Amino acid sequence: MNNNKLIATLLLVAATLGGCHCQQPAGAETKVYPFIRYDNNVLHYDSTSPSLQRCFAKMRRVASTGRGTVNIVHIGGSHVQAGVFPNQVRVRIMQQWPEAVGGRGMIFPYSAAAKCNNPDDYKVHCKEKVVLTRNVYKAPEYPLGLCGISVTAKDTPTRIQMLLTDRSVDYGVQHIVVLGSSPQGVVPRLDVAGHEHSPSYVDSATHRYVFNLMHPVDSFDLLFPCCEGQTFTLTGVCLGNRRPGFSYHSIGVNGAAVPDYLKCRLTDDLRLLRPDLVIFGIGINDAHEKNFDTVAFKNNYLALCDSIRRVNPNCAFIFVTNNDSYRKTGRRRYAVNTNGPLARDVFYRLAELTGGAVWDQFDIMGGLKSMEKWQKAGLAQADKVHFTRAGYRLMGNLLFDAIYNELQKKDIIPPTPLKRRGSNKNIQNNRTPDIK
């Protein structure tokens, strides 16, 4: 590379990273891609929003003092179930504020069932056959909680082994809440290094089995002592500790759309997590079909937001717009999904109605037809819907940077209207006709 090109590259990197007021934590993305709109990597919101003001103030306080707790819940479809995207945000938070590492949060043993993929930061093994239920099923047979997925042990004793494998963060797990139910009264047990534990506390009304351990663990087995005619349906596992700090819960189900989460029993699990901030990443499946109904999409999202705010009226929301995507039209043939801009408009409308923020992933990645550029750069898969591991890590870094840079703003910000990128009008004066 000649000197002029080298200087130009260094200037571009400096410009891209210049918005951050302090050194970037380990794990930050350093490679610059020409098709990504880095300058647009911000949160769009009305700065007078009470819920966001409270949330950001609380996050700053916990980050600076190491006291108090912040619970962040990231809900989505396959982008979240895969685990790479949310875990990158989680790890960046924990590395940025190592004195404020809270619990690992909600997890689910996806791969206990056949052909169900698990996030890489923990491993799951189950040799017995379990019944898988997901919220995408038209009529789910077994109960579902906030995780939107369950596995049911049936007629035989069942053991699910779980091991945390990410050594970059020490979550110090000492408080384990098993979520689930059994019509026959089966009570789960915990096996830690060959020693079995009964629950320290059982709350049958909220379907919780609480285990308090003397020492931190990074592996354990869940035991379900079912006999003939007995079942236990596991709907989630929450990993905590006795420390203050940030907990980042990721909840995803492959193929899930917004109405699918409305089928789930949400209230009890939401009361357990007490979310201060919910990051919504649902929508790619809603907008995949040609007959995308933006009004139904908006109303379903509002119903989901209402269910959360019935538990915490002050909960803040960040809406992640759909990524650009394509539909398969034939063998090795794809057509751009033109519903992307329509869904994007709905997310801005939702932010206006709920006092939330928008992280405009669609715009940041380059807008319509940008997914093809991501694929050519090795950041997206051949289906032109999902990202590669590198792409998901990049998305996680970008989302963290947008939140982190917002937390760096300590001065009072004058009120500003919520705007779409590229528009000089307030969003309420710039709606598409089918958004009501």
Secondary structure, DSSP 8 states (H G I E B T S, - for coil): --HHHHHHHHHHHHHHHTT-SS---TT------TTS-GGG-SEE--TT-HHHHHHHHHHHHHHHHS-SEEEEEEEESHHHHT-HHHHHHHHHHHHH-GGGB---EEE--GGGSTT----TTEEEE--S--EEEETTSSS-SS---TTSEEEEEESS-EEEEEEE--TTS---EEEEEEEEE-TT----EEEETTEEE--SEEETTTTEEEEEEEEEESEEEEEE---TT-EEEEEEEEEE-S--EEEEEEEE-TT--HHHHHTS--HHHHHHH--SEEEEE--TTTTSSTT--HHHHHHHHHHHHHHHHTT-TT-EEEEE-----EEEEETTEEEE-THHHHHHHHHHHHHHHHT-EEE-HHHHTTSTTTHHHHHHTTSB-TTSSSB-HHHHHHHHHHHHHHHHHHHT--S---------TT--S-GGGS--TT--
